[in-house]
């Protein structure tokens, strides 16, 4: 018997989230386990057994189905079935064995009692959905950010918010919330007759008031933090960040001669690190030669590494890196015009793809075009051809390779008057052929980099008016987008690449991020919203007829989690002096990270299915 219990304990101890628990707690869990056999075709819960149980598959396969008999996935050895312990009690699930199966069953109440001291590890895992677990993981990643780089040499005085917003300790909680909203601050210093009494943050209001159901007319003294952790005005930003990480806080009051002179927040530290891209951008603006631009471009990988080192989000990294690409593009255009003279008519240099969405990492190929004013004459076209050649060649020298699909301004097809561009969009939407759908995935994400932005704005306005009514086009676009599937197998394991070059890896870009980018684009076209950045699109369309609020939040979490894995993977390649790519081995992840990645892929699968039902022809 002892040998059997040890075998079960060793097995359970390797499975997330139990792998994060002390050995003694795992042993207590195992003592509650009952070994259950489910014959081929049998269903859970087993007759005569307690209904609310968590099941661990030891051998066999379980097919999971929703109340309308839709297959939601399959579980194999080492997988956990939490359906019968979740908070969604109003939804009925079924689990049916597809072959004779051996299960470990644990009554939910007994399990929660054993792990009551570890609610964030086990209870939240078994009682929350994949989307909820993913959100928790993303929040944790953002809270545990840490860094070094330039923060080591920056004084907190240079980045702190000052003067500090203060209120008295008898101010009501609702009054404090109004002050935060009106002044756009995330924390307030609380004062009394003796001086500083404490501090109140937005998180305090959410956790200690709203969640605890404390009346909002109570004084802030009921929920404020009293024993403040402070730093001196001589503290470096890096040391402040280390204190925040160690103490799990986001705000630090700065003292000078015993008086609070300012507040440093985790956001201040991220913005400070982001200024490195601003300094690099300023140097690019002053560049006198392409060689200087090449040198600036060569610094982009290190900029990306610095941002990752400090725990910046994938969104922050994308915007920082894209800012450099756009600055180089603008400087090249200025250089071209210094050489060629003033443009004969107004124009807009537009970026497409990840540069337009401000989601670049270092270095990508270039996708761009020229929208010319309708007054342009045939005799003016050689000027713009020369301008395009100068800029595209310069970008190539800076490491932005020529687009393999020739989607560049040097291609006459993408250097045209505004009326021609407008006709392109009309044709793509009215006749959604395969080539049209390919161009739609590129040019429906456009951003003006230089020149007269109104040339693009006019086209976008008319295009969005049409796209909202073009259900056939949206249906075809959906059908095309659904060709990119998250690499999740039917038995909840990853489907890895086997192409001889990237064997046993996942393509985080094309099978993880790109499906979300495609979803966001279709939602935006259906609702007529103007942003092209994926996060901004999802935020604007959430709660609309195309995307529910919960669906939008889930996709945002999936996008951030997969994006964070991608930039972390690339950061390690940069440290190793290797060329960056998007092919990550799941073996480089912890067991829990792999589970979170599966949760992210499941969110994408669910939203793709929902979109298919809504838009597909």
RODO-2510 file (C-alpha; in nm, 4 decimals, decimal comma):
residues 617
     n   res          X          Y          Z
     1     x     0,0000     0,0000     0,0000
     2     x     0,2818     0,2402     0,0912
     3     x     0,4506     0,1699    -0,2434
     4     x     0,1259     0,2479    -0,4270
     5     x     0,0779     0,5749    -0,2351
     6     x     0,4361     0,6786    -0,3113
     7     x     0,3800     0,6130    -0,6819
     8     x     0,0640     0,8243    -0,6756
     9     x     0,2384     1,0995    -0,4769
    10     x     0,5333     1,1096    -0,7187
    11     x     0,2916     1,1312    -1,0116
    12     x     0,0726     1,4071    -0,8631
    13     x     0,3755     1,6085    -0,7480
    14     x     0,4782     1,6619    -1,1118
    15     x     0,1405     1,8030    -1,2234
    16     x     0,0605     2,1771    -1,2120
    17     x    -0,0533     2,3302    -0,9851
    18     x     0,0388     2,0606    -0,7312
    19     x     0,4057     2,0858    -0,8323
    20     x     0,4195     2,4213    -0,6496
    21     x     0,3092     2,2763    -0,3142
    22     x     0,5251     2,1490    -0,0266
    23     x     0,5777     1,7721    -0,0169
    24     x     0,3711     1,7376     0,3003
    25     x     0,0698     1,9051     0,1444
    26     x     0,0930     1,6814    -0,1634
    27     x     0,0963     1,3797     0,0684
    28     x    -0,2185     1,5078     0,2408
    29     x    -0,3852     1,5458    -0,0997
    30     x    -0,2887     1,1925    -0,1993
    31     x    -0,4434     1,0599     0,1214
    32     x    -0,7800     1,1963    -0,0005
    33     x    -0,7531     1,0360    -0,3455
    34     x    -0,9701     0,7473    -0,4523
    35     x    -0,8624     0,5358    -0,7492
    36     x    -1,1514     0,5104    -0,9952
    37     x    -1,1975     0,3094    -1,3138
    38     x    -1,4070     0,4383    -1,6037
    39     x    -1,4926     0,1921    -1,8811
    40     x    -1,4867     0,2878    -2,2476
    41     x    -1,8034     0,4938    -2,3075
    42     x    -1,8599     0,5636    -1,9377
    43     x    -1,9259     0,9179    -1,8157
    44     x    -1,8278     1,1348    -1,5183
    45     x    -1,9337     1,1676    -1,2501
    46     x    -1,9381     0,7926    -1,1839
    47     x    -2,2580     0,6543    -1,0369
    48     x    -2,2294     0,6107    -0,6627
    49     x    -1,9369     0,8557    -0,6387
    50     x    -1,9506     1,2091    -0,5033
    51     x    -2,0561     1,4503    -0,7793
    52     x    -1,8193     1,7383    -0,7034
    53     x    -1,4745     1,5924    -0,7587
    54     x    -1,1524     1,6886    -0,9267
    55     x    -1,0195     1,4143    -1,1529
    56     x    -0,6601     1,3462    -1,2572
    57     x    -0,6173     1,1200    -1,5587
    58     x    -0,3617     0,8503    -1,4833
    59     x    -0,4277     0,6427    -1,7955
    60     x    -0,6758     0,6668    -2,0808
    61     x    -0,8563     0,9467    -2,2656
    62     x    -1,1556     1,1589    -2,1620
    63     x    -1,3637     1,3569    -2,4145
    64     x    -1,5009     1,6809    -2,2663
    65     x    -1,8363     1,8078    -2,3919
    66     x    -2,0529     2,1100    -2,3173
    67     x    -2,4237     2,1045    -2,2360
    68     x    -2,5064     2,1235    -2,6088
    69     x    -2,2789     1,8219    -2,6771
    70     x    -2,0018     2,0299    -2,8371
    71     x    -1,6573     1,8682    -2,8065
    72     x    -1,4448     2,1051    -2,5979
    73     x    -1,1277     1,8984    -2,5941
    74     x    -0,9751     1,5760    -2,4697
    75     x    -0,7703     1,4909    -2,1639
    76     x    -0,4868     1,2418    -2,1505
    77     x    -0,2356     1,1176    -1,8944
    78     x    -0,1453     1,3862    -1,6408
    79     x    -0,4319     1,6176    -1,7356
    80     x    -0,6776     1,7509    -1,4776
    81     x    -1,0551     1,7703    -1,5184
    82     x    -1,1761     2,0683    -1,3118
    83     x    -1,5242     2,0926    -1,4672
    84     x    -1,6956     1,9627    -1,1565
    85     x    -1,5163     2,2022    -0,9168
    86     x    -1,5514     2,5319    -1,1075
    87     x    -1,7476     2,8387    -1,0085
    88     x    -1,9618     2,8033    -1,3208
    89     x    -2,2034     2,5715    -1,1475
    90     x    -2,4913     2,6752    -1,3696
    91     x    -2,3218     2,5204    -1,6740
    92     x    -2,3399     2,1440    -1,7165
    93     x    -2,0448     1,9541    -1,8524
    94     x    -1,9829     1,5903    -1,9298
    95     x    -1,6674     1,3848    -1,9581
    96     x    -1,6809     1,0523    -2,1410
    97     x    -1,4081     0,7873    -2,1594
    98     x    -1,2947     0,7023    -2,5118
    99     x    -1,1086     0,3997    -2,3800
   100     x    -1,0775     0,2226    -2,0469
   101     x    -0,9387     0,4871    -1,8127
   102     x    -0,7785     0,5020    -1,4687
   103     x    -0,8557     0,8198    -1,2712
   104     x    -0,7608     0,9737    -0,9397
   105     x    -1,0631     1,1430    -0,7839
   106     x    -1,0547     1,4000    -0,5012
   107     x    -1,3704     1,5520    -0,3463
   108     x    -1,3561     1,9263    -0,4121
   109     x    -1,4396     2,0285    -0,0553
   110     x    -1,1743     1,7996     0,0908
   111     x    -0,9176     1,9288    -0,1563
   112     x    -0,9903     2,2946    -0,0816
   113     x    -0,9620     2,2219     0,2901
   114     x    -0,6178     2,0625     0,2486
   115     x    -0,4847     2,3517     0,0355
   116     x    -0,6627     2,6352     0,2186
   117     x    -0,3265     2,7965     0,2969
   118     x    -0,2409     2,8084    -0,0756
   119     x    -0,5507     2,9657    -0,2358
   120     x    -0,3591     3,1417    -0,5107
   121     x    -0,1891     2,8195    -0,6218
   122     x    -0,4548     2,5509    -0,6197
   123     x    -0,8004     2,6880    -0,5409
   124     x    -0,7878     2,9594    -0,8074
   125     x    -0,6559     2,7011    -1,0545
   126     x    -0,9329     2,4481    -1,0078
   127     x    -1,2219     2,6903    -0,9600
   128     x    -1,1376     2,9275    -1,2458
   129     x    -1,1768     2,8886    -1,6186
   130     x    -0,8834     2,8865    -1,8615
   131     x    -0,9438     3,2563    -1,9318
   132     x    -0,9490     3,3401    -1,5609
   133     x    -0,6274     3,1459    -1,4970
   134     x    -0,4655     3,3227    -1,7900
   135     x    -0,5622     3,6644    -1,6528
   136     x    -0,4073     3,5755    -1,3173
   137     x    -0,0858     3,4711    -1,4924
   138     x    -0,0675     3,7946    -1,6934
   139     x    -0,1301     4,0059    -1,3830
   140     x     0,1447     3,8181    -1,2004
   141     x     0,3916     3,8697    -1,4847
   142     x     0,3305     4,2434    -1,4791
   143     x     0,3517     4,2714    -1,0999
   144     x     0,6830     4,0857    -1,0772
   145     x     0,8695     4,3062    -1,3257
   146     x     1,2271     4,3882    -1,2385
   147     x     1,5153     4,5601    -1,4110
   148     x     1,8624     4,7010    -1,4121
   149     x     2,0021     4,8830    -1,7205
   150     x     1,9791     5,2642    -1,7090
   151     x     1,7691     5,2630    -1,3925
   152     x     2,0866     5,1928    -1,1970
   153     x     2,2093     5,5447    -1,2663
   154     x     1,8862     5,7455    -1,2446
   155     x     1,7856     5,9241    -0,9247
   156     x     1,4248     5,8834    -0,8131
   157     x     1,4077     6,2630    -0,7845
   158     x     1,4345     6,2801    -1,1638
   159     x     1,1294     6,0627    -1,2231
   160     x     0,9046     6,1013    -0,9172
   161     x     0,5641     6,2687    -0,9305
   162     x     0,5650     6,5950    -0,7361
   163     x     0,3932     6,7682    -0,5616
   164     x     0,2089     6,4845    -0,3903
   165     x    -0,1725     6,4806    -0,3837
   166     x    -0,2937     6,4696    -0,0228
   167     x    -0,6230     6,4298     0,1634
   168     x    -0,7122     6,4099     0,5328
   169     x    -0,7779     6,0790     0,7048
   170     x    -1,1433     6,1677     0,7668
   171     x    -1,2112     6,2010     0,3912
   172     x    -1,4664     5,9466     0,2719
   173     x    -1,3542     5,6594     0,0514
   174     x    -1,5845     5,7811    -0,2277
   175     x    -1,4372     6,1301    -0,1921
   176     x    -1,0868     5,9892    -0,2276
   177     x    -1,1916     5,7981    -0,5392
   178     x    -1,3267     6,1196    -0,6926
   179     x    -0,9970     6,2988    -0,6229
   180     x    -0,8032     6,0156    -0,7891
   181     x    -1,0314     6,0327    -1,0917
   182     x    -1,0252     6,4125    -1,1202
   183     x    -0,6480     6,4362    -1,0788
   184     x    -0,5696     6,1195    -1,2791
   185     x    -0,3510     5,9725    -1,0032
   186     x    -0,3299     5,6169    -0,8712
   187     x    -0,2481     5,6997    -0,5070
   188     x    -0,3024     5,9659    -0,2397
   189     x    -0,1029     6,0514     0,0730
   190     x    -0,3215     6,0668     0,3857
   191     x    -0,2497     6,3373     0,6442
   192     x    -0,3595     6,4072     1,0005
   193     x    -0,2657     6,6640     1,2619
   194     x     0,0679     6,4917     1,3217
   195     x     0,1687     6,4795     0,9576
   196     x     0,1632     6,1807     0,7236
   197     x    -0,0755     5,9089     0,8433
   198     x    -0,0661     5,6699     0,5517
   199     x    -0,1294     5,6152     0,1807
   200     x    -0,4265     5,5017    -0,0271
   201     x    -0,4087     5,3401    -0,3728
   202     x    -0,6677     5,2368    -0,6288
   203     x    -0,5820     4,8767    -0,5435
   204     x    -0,6608     4,9462    -0,1751
   205     x    -1,0072     5,0729    -0,2687
   206     x    -1,0755     4,7692    -0,4878
   207     x    -0,9456     4,5116    -0,2399
   208     x    -1,0221     4,6587     0,1028
   209     x    -1,3435     4,8448     0,0228
   210     x    -1,5244     4,7043    -0,2826
   211     x    -1,4270     4,3393    -0,2357
   212     x    -1,4759     4,3605     0,1415
   213     x    -1,8114     4,5388     0,0936
   214     x    -1,7175     4,8301     0,3188
   215     x    -1,9464     5,1369     0,2752
   216     x    -1,7864     5,4020     0,0573
   217     x    -1,8892     5,6785     0,2974
   218     x    -1,6511     5,5342     0,5593
   219     x    -1,3320     5,7362     0,6163
   220     x    -1,0176     5,6416     0,4251
   221     x    -0,8488     5,5695     0,7581
   222     x    -1,0423     5,2398     0,7576
   223     x    -0,8616     5,1050     0,4529
   224     x    -0,5395     5,3063     0,4078
   225     x    -0,1902     5,1609     0,4430
   226     x    -0,0424     5,2933     0,7650
   227     x     0,3119     5,1553     0,7944
   228     x     0,4621     5,3136     0,4850
   229     x     0,7766     5,1877     0,3179
   230     x     0,9674     5,4968     0,2028
   231     x     1,2907     5,5840     0,0245
   232     x     1,5190     5,8858     0,0389
   233     x     1,5669     6,1379    -0,2378
   234     x     1,9161     5,9946    -0,2926
   235     x     1,7866     5,6484    -0,3902
   236     x     1,8528     5,5236    -0,7433
   237     x     1,5589     5,4134    -0,9571
   238     x     1,6917     5,0570    -0,9791
   239     x     1,7041     5,0271    -0,5991
   240     x     1,3482     5,1604    -0,5821
   241     x     1,2393     4,8910    -0,8264
   242     x     1,4089     4,6210    -0,6194
   243     x     1,2223     4,7428    -0,3091
   244     x     0,8932     4,7332    -0,5000
   245     x     0,9664     4,3793    -0,6157
   246     x     1,0700     4,2571    -0,2722
   247     x     0,7765     4,4174    -0,0890
   248     x     0,5184     4,3555    -0,3657
   249     x     0,4184     4,7227    -0,3814
   250     x     0,3791     4,9695    -0,6680
   251     x     0,4167     5,3064    -0,4929
   252     x     0,7069     5,4470    -0,2912
   253     x     0,6957     5,7858    -0,1136
   254     x     1,0207     5,9828    -0,1476
   255     x     1,1414     6,1582     0,1689
   256     x     1,3702     6,4580     0,1977
   257     x     1,4588     6,5772     0,5471
   258     x     1,1665     6,3792     0,6840
   259     x     0,9070     6,5301     0,4486
   260     x     0,7364     6,3568     0,1556
   261     x     0,8530     6,5288    -0,1614
   262     x     0,7129     6,2919    -0,4223
   263     x     0,5865     5,9475    -0,5179
   264     x     0,7587     5,6970    -0,7450
   265     x     0,5394     5,4338    -0,9117
   266     x     0,6221     5,1210    -1,1100
   267     x     0,4792     5,3015    -1,4136
   268     x     0,7302     5,5850    -1,3654
   269     x     1,0129     5,3311    -1,3800
   270     x     0,8845     5,1713    -1,6998
   271     x     0,8450     5,5118    -1,8637
   272     x     1,1991     5,6021    -1,7586
   273     x     1,3389     5,2924    -1,9247
   274     x     1,1317     5,3703    -2,2319
   275     x     1,3112     5,7030    -2,2623
   276     x     1,6083     5,5143    -2,3987
   277     x     1,4102     5,4780    -2,7206
   278     x     1,3388     5,8515    -2,7044
   279     x     1,7111     5,9281    -2,6790
   280     x     1,7822     5,6964    -2,9703
   281     x     1,5049     5,8611    -3,1701
   282     x     1,6551     6,2048    -3,1021
   283     x     1,9932     6,0833    -3,2321
   284     x     1,8255     5,9481    -3,5455
   285     x     1,6643     6,2862    -3,6158
   286     x     2,0105     6,4472    -3,6179
   287     x     2,1753     6,1796    -3,8339
   288     x     2,3684     6,3175    -4,1291
   289     x     2,4352     5,9906    -4,3096
   290     x     2,2887     5,6474    -4,3663
   291     x     2,5907     5,5006    -4,1844
   292     x     2,4768     5,6854    -3,8705
   293     x     2,1271     5,5435    -3,9134
   294     x     2,2729     5,1957    -3,9518
   295     x     2,4576     5,2405    -3,6217
   296     x     2,1356     5,3518    -3,4513
   297     x     1,9510     5,0558    -3,5975
   298     x     2,2127     4,8178    -3,4627
   299     x     2,1225     4,9363    -3,1119
   300     x     1,7614     4,8179    -3,1456
   301     x     1,8242     4,4605    -3,0206
   302     x     1,9888     4,5969    -2,7062
   303     x     1,6981     4,8371    -2,6568
   304     x     1,4611     4,5429    -2,6814
   305     x     1,6745     4,3477    -2,4338
   306     x     1,6775     4,6380    -2,1858
   307     x     1,3022     4,6703    -2,1998
   308     x     1,2557     4,2965    -2,1475
   309     x     1,5047     4,2977    -1,8598
   310     x     1,2925     4,5502    -1,6749
   311     x     0,9750     4,3513    -1,7273
   312     x     0,8126     4,5825    -1,9806
   313     x     0,5022     4,4417    -2,1464
   314     x     0,5090     4,3112    -2,5020
   315     x     0,2984     4,6158    -2,5958
   316     x     0,5564     4,8516    -2,4460
   317     x     0,8416     4,6720    -2,6243
   318     x     0,6547     4,6802    -2,9555
   319     x     0,5904     5,0515    -2,9345
   320     x     0,9483     5,1260    -2,8297
   321     x     1,1010     4,9261    -3,1143
   322     x     0,8514     5,0587    -3,3707
   323     x     0,9344     5,4156    -3,2679
   324     x     1,2912     5,3550    -3,3872
   325     x     1,1794     5,2079    -3,7207
   326     x     0,9480     5,5005    -3,7834
   327     x     1,2155     5,7539    -3,6858
   328     x     1,4617     5,5944    -3,9292
   329     x     1,1954     5,5989    -4,2034
   330     x     1,1230     5,9694    -4,1457
   331     x     1,4914     6,0621    -4,1450
   332     x     1,5470     5,8730    -4,4699
   333     x     1,2579     6,0619    -4,6291
   334     x     1,4099     6,3926    -4,5162
   335     x     1,7451     6,2867    -4,6621
   336     x     1,5791     6,1907    -4,9876
   337     x     1,4026     6,5267    -5,0126
   338     x     1,7276     6,7095    -4,9335
   339     x     1,8726     6,5302    -5,2339
   340     x     1,5739     6,5479    -5,4706
   341     x     1,4203     6,8775    -5,3664
   342     x     1,0621     6,9478    -5,2484
   343     x     0,7902     6,7023    -5,3476
   344     x     0,5821     6,8201    -5,6466
   345     x     0,2554     6,7336    -5,4673
   346     x     0,1598     6,6355    -5,1118
   347     x     0,2064     6,2692    -5,0210
   348     x     0,1779     6,0280    -4,7298
   349     x     0,4398     5,7629    -4,6615
   350     x     0,2457     5,4782    -4,5016
   351     x     0,3666     5,1765    -4,3077
   352     x     0,1789     4,8469    -4,3124
   353     x     0,1822     4,5332    -4,0978
   354     x     0,3489     4,5248    -3,7583
   355     x     0,5065     4,8685    -3,8013
   356     x     0,1635     5,0200    -3,8627
   357     x     0,0253     4,8372    -3,5590
   358     x     0,3313     4,9413    -3,3516
   359     x     0,3974     4,5769    -3,2659
   360     x     0,7475     4,5286    -3,4088
   361     x     1,0411     4,3460    -3,2614
   362     x     1,3928     4,3696    -3,4016
   363     x     1,4373     4,3345    -3,6999
   364     x     1,1539     4,2693    -3,9436
   365     x     1,1030     4,3102    -4,3150
   366     x     0,9620     4,6347    -4,4470
   367     x     0,6032     4,6882    -4,5663
   368     x     0,5266     5,0379    -4,6935
   369     x     0,3666     5,2472    -4,9644
   370     x     0,3138     5,5990    -5,0981
   371     x    -0,0267     5,7667    -5,1238
   372     x     0,0013     6,0650    -5,3584
   373     x    -0,2298     6,3638    -5,3883
   374     x    -0,4746     6,3325    -5,6758
   375     x    -0,3156     6,6369    -5,8454
   376     x    -0,0037     6,4318    -5,9189
   377     x     0,0978     6,4273    -6,2865
   378     x     0,2651     6,1496    -6,4809
   379     x     0,5737     6,3708    -6,5039
   380     x     0,5912     6,3741    -6,1212
   381     x     0,6149     5,9960    -6,0882
   382     x     0,9947     5,9657    -6,1449
   383     x     1,0461     6,1908    -5,8412
   384     x     0,8455     5,9596    -5,6172
   385     x     1,0105     5,6523    -5,7667
   386     x     1,3505     5,7969    -5,6707
   387     x     1,2260     5,8892    -5,3236
   388     x     1,0893     5,5399    -5,2703
   389     x     1,4128     5,3784    -5,3882
   390     x     1,6242     5,5935    -5,1576
   391     x     1,4090     5,5173    -4,8529
   392     x     1,3589     5,1441    -4,9157
   393     x     1,7266     5,0918    -4,9939
   394     x     1,8169     5,2851    -4,6793
   395     x     1,5828     5,0729    -4,4672
   396     x     1,7415     4,7602    -4,6129
   397     x     2,0879     4,8872    -4,5156
   398     x     1,9546     4,9417    -4,1639
   399     x     1,8511     4,5776    -4,1402
   400     x     1,4867     4,5996    -4,2506
   401     x     1,4980     4,3514    -4,5361
   402     x     1,3003     4,4002    -4,8560
   403     x     0,9503     4,2576    -4,8340
   404     x     0,9489     3,9097    -4,9956
   405     x     0,6031     3,9910    -5,1354
   406     x     0,7268     4,3224    -5,2819
   407     x     0,4819     4,5243    -5,0697
   408     x     0,6937     4,8379    -5,0797
   409     x     0,6769     5,1868    -5,2219
   410     x     0,9400     5,0936    -5,4836
   411     x     0,6731     4,8731    -5,6421
   412     x     0,4708     5,1077    -5,8697
   413     x     0,1542     4,9256    -5,7610
   414     x     0,1970     5,0733    -5,4117
   415     x     0,3017     5,4214    -5,5212
   416     x    -0,0244     5,5651    -5,6518
   417     x    -0,2634     5,8624    -5,6256
   418     x    -0,5238     5,8613    -5,3494
   419     x    -0,8061     5,7763    -5,5900
   420     x    -0,6225     5,4600    -5,7021
   421     x    -0,5698     5,3480    -5,3436
   422     x    -0,9384     5,4096    -5,2737
   423     x    -1,0265     5,1914    -5,5734
   424     x    -0,7972     4,9167    -5,4411
   425     x    -0,9930     4,9014    -5,1167
   426     x    -1,3283     4,9070    -5,2967
   427     x    -1,2192     4,6218    -5,5234
   428     x    -1,0859     4,4116    -5,2347
   429     x    -1,4128     4,4403    -5,0455
   430     x    -1,6466     4,3990    -5,3416
   431     x    -1,4584     4,1025    -5,4909
   432     x    -1,2901     3,9069    -5,2077
   433     x    -1,0617     3,6810    -5,4105
   434     x    -0,7615     3,5034    -5,2506
   435     x    -0,5249     3,7812    -5,3601
   436     x    -0,7666     4,0441    -5,2259
   437     x    -0,7813     3,8710    -4,8886
   438     x    -0,4017     3,8573    -4,8730
   439     x    -0,3757     4,2309    -4,9431
   440     x    -0,6533     4,2985    -4,6914
   441     x    -0,4481     4,1390    -4,4128
   442     x    -0,1659     4,3817    -4,4991
   443     x    -0,3228     4,7091    -4,6071
   444     x    -0,6162     4,7211    -4,3677
   445     x    -0,3430     4,7880    -4,1111
   446     x    -0,1940     5,1156    -4,2363
   447     x    -0,0448     5,4115    -4,0493
   448     x     0,0867     5,7379    -4,1891
   449     x     0,4555     5,7833    -4,1016
   450     x     0,5339     6,1032    -4,2903
   451     x     0,3530     6,3678    -4,4911
   452     x    -0,0152     6,4494    -4,5266
   453     x    -0,1978     6,2030    -4,2977
   454     x    -0,5345     6,3225    -4,4330
   455     x    -0,4637     6,1311    -4,7558
   456     x    -0,4871     5,8055    -4,5583
   457     x    -0,7574     5,9269    -4,3190
   458     x    -0,9979     5,9967    -4,6065
   459     x    -0,9462     5,6469    -4,7475
   460     x    -0,9856     5,4843    -4,4066
   461     x    -1,3094     5,6709    -4,3330
   462     x    -1,4704     5,5596    -4,6590
   463     x    -1,3311     5,2082    -4,6223
   464     x    -1,4769     5,1625    -4,2719
   465     x    -1,8158     5,2886    -4,3826
   466     x    -1,8160     5,0185    -4,6488
   467     x    -1,6678     4,7391    -4,4370
   468     x    -1,9453     4,7622    -4,1756
   469     x    -2,1988     4,6747    -4,4438
   470     x    -1,9913     4,4177    -4,6326
   471     x    -2,0986     4,0960    -4,4634
   472     x    -1,9820     3,8838    -4,7570
   473     x    -1,6344     4,0381    -4,7394
   474     x    -1,6197     3,9858    -4,3611
   475     x    -1,7290     3,6246    -4,4088
   476     x    -1,4488     3,5609    -4,6585
   477     x    -1,1985     3,7450    -4,4390
   478     x    -1,3060     3,5256    -4,1472
   479     x    -1,2678     3,2104    -4,3542
   480     x    -0,9166     3,3197    -4,4500
   481     x    -0,8253     3,4115    -4,0908
   482     x    -0,9353     3,0744    -3,9558
   483     x    -0,6590     2,9044    -4,1536
   484     x    -0,4193     3,0084    -3,8753
   485     x    -0,4981     2,7860    -3,5792
   486     x    -0,3346     2,7771    -3,2361
   487     x    -0,1056     2,4707    -3,2108
   488     x    -0,3134     2,2798    -2,9574
   489     x    -0,3861     1,9148    -3,0197
   490     x    -0,7153     1,7401    -2,9572
   491     x    -0,5704     1,5822    -2,6404
   492     x    -0,4643     1,9182    -2,4980
   493     x    -0,0979     1,8883    -2,5910
   494     x     0,0982     2,1137    -2,8238
   495     x     0,1250     2,0410    -3,1948
   496     x     0,4950     2,1022    -3,2597
   497     x     0,6681     2,1974    -3,5829
   498     x     0,8623     1,9258    -3,7679
   499     x     1,0120     2,0918    -4,0755
   500     x     1,3771     1,9953    -4,0382
   501     x     1,4738     2,3496    -3,9385
   502     x     1,2621     2,4338    -3,6347
   503     x     1,1805     2,0862    -3,5069
   504     x     0,9919     2,0501    -3,1777
   505     x     0,9064     2,4199    -3,1486
   506     x     0,6005     2,6439    -3,1504
   507     x     0,5684     2,9413    -3,3860
   508     x     0,4476     3,2019    -3,1365
   509     x     0,3948     3,4644    -3,4070
   510     x     0,2004     3,2841    -3,6777
   511     x     0,0092     3,0375    -3,4596
   512     x    -0,0241     3,2470    -3,1456
   513     x    -0,0223     3,6221    -3,2051
   514     x    -0,1328     3,6370    -3,5697
   515     x    -0,4717     3,4699    -3,5044
   516     x    -0,5481     3,7368    -3,2424
   517     x    -0,4326     4,0132    -3,4786
   518     x    -0,6672     3,8723    -3,7430
   519     x    -0,9582     3,8542    -3,4984
   520     x    -0,9043     4,2134    -3,3876
   521     x    -0,8891     4,3340    -3,7485
   522     x    -1,2183     4,1678    -3,8383
   523     x    -1,3880     4,3048    -3,5272
   524     x    -1,2584     4,6539    -3,6113
   525     x    -1,3818     4,6377    -3,9713
   526     x    -1,7208     4,5112    -3,8576
   527     x    -1,7589     4,7913    -3,6029
   528     x    -1,5903     5,0680    -3,8042
   529     x    -1,3251     5,1599    -3,5467
   530     x    -1,0136     5,3435    -3,6664
   531     x    -0,7148     5,2192    -3,4570
   532     x    -0,4849     4,9594    -3,6115
   533     x    -0,2953     4,8565    -3,2980
   534     x    -0,4311     4,5188    -3,1867
   535     x    -0,4724     4,6102    -2,8204
   536     x    -0,6432     4,9399    -2,9025
   537     x    -0,8755     4,7617    -3,1443
   538     x    -0,9757     4,5002    -2,8884
   539     x    -1,0367     4,7634    -2,6220
   540     x    -1,2567     4,9715    -2,8522
   541     x    -1,4680     4,6852    -2,9851
   542     x    -1,5120     4,5092    -2,6484
   543     x    -1,8748     4,5248    -2,5443
   544     x    -1,9920     4,5744    -2,9035
   545     x    -2,2081     4,3505    -3,1181
   546     x    -1,8948     4,1818    -3,2517
   547     x    -1,7111     4,1106    -2,9261
   548     x    -1,8313     4,0729    -2,5689
   549     x    -1,6566     4,2514    -2,2838
   550     x    -1,5356     3,9203    -2,1394
   551     x    -1,4232     3,7987    -2,4805
   552     x    -1,2211     4,1151    -2,5339
   553     x    -1,0563     4,0871    -2,1917
   554     x    -0,9663     3,7225    -2,2557
   555     x    -0,8085     3,8003    -2,5928
   556     x    -0,6102     4,0883    -2,4415
   557     x    -0,4708     3,8552    -2,1763
   558     x    -0,3860     3,5879    -2,4350
   559     x    -0,2163     3,8469    -2,6583
   560     x    -0,0076     3,9814    -2,3704
   561     x     0,0907     3,6378    -2,2375
   562     x     0,1987     3,4964    -2,5756
   563     x     0,3676     3,8263    -2,6630
   564     x     0,5599     3,8202    -2,3352
   565     x     0,6830     3,4663    -2,4008
   566     x     0,7919     3,5743    -2,7472
   567     x     0,9934     3,8786    -2,6349
   568     x     1,1473     3,6780    -2,3498
   569     x     1,2506     3,4085    -2,5994
   570     x     1,4024     3,6713    -2,8292
   571     x     1,5795     3,8412    -2,5379
   572     x     1,7598     3,5148    -2,4604
   573     x     1,8627     3,4872    -2,8258
   574     x     1,9980     3,8445    -2,8148
   575     x     2,1978     3,7606    -2,5007
   576     x     2,3418     3,4594    -2,6805
   577     x     2,4319     3,6646    -2,9859
   578     x     2,1889     3,4677    -3,2032
   579     x     1,9451     3,5933    -3,4631
   580     x     1,5984     3,6460    -3,3185
   581     x     1,3023     3,4381    -3,4337
   582     x     0,9585     3,3292    -3,3151
   583     x     1,0241     2,9557    -3,2711
   584     x     1,0183     2,8591    -2,9045
   585     x     1,0556     2,5136    -2,7569
   586     x     0,7921     2,4395    -2,4913
   587     x     1,0708     2,2641    -2,2986
   588     x     1,2078     2,6113    -2,2168
   589     x     0,8929     2,6810    -2,0134
   590     x     0,8017     2,5674    -1,6671
   591     x     0,5135     2,3218    -1,6319
   592     x     0,2867     2,5997    -1,5080
   593     x     0,3842     2,8289    -1,7967
   594     x     0,2987     2,5507    -2,0401
   595     x    -0,0439     2,5204    -1,8790
   596     x    -0,0966     2,8964    -1,9075
   597     x     0,0087     2,8839    -2,2730
   598     x    -0,2470     2,6093    -2,3322
   599     x    -0,5050     2,8329    -2,1628
   600     x    -0,4126     3,1158    -2,4022
   601     x    -0,4487     2,8870    -2,7038
   602     x    -0,7845     2,7643    -2,5712
   603     x    -0,9046     3,1269    -2,5520
   604     x    -0,8070     3,1752    -2,9179
   605     x    -0,9814     2,8526    -3,0189
   606     x    -1,2968     2,9617    -2,8422
   607     x    -1,2989     3,3098    -2,9978
   608     x    -1,2253     3,1710    -3,3441
   609     x    -1,5228     2,9365    -3,3110
   610     x    -1,7419     3,2266    -3,2023
   611     x    -1,6273     3,4393    -3,4964
   612     x    -1,6846     3,1512    -3,7364
   613     x    -2,0448     3,1209    -3,6234
   614     x    -2,0997     3,4949    -3,6617
   615     x    -1,9281     3,5853    -3,9882
   616     x    -1,8374     3,2762    -4,1874
   617     x    -2,0238     3,2271    -4,5130
***
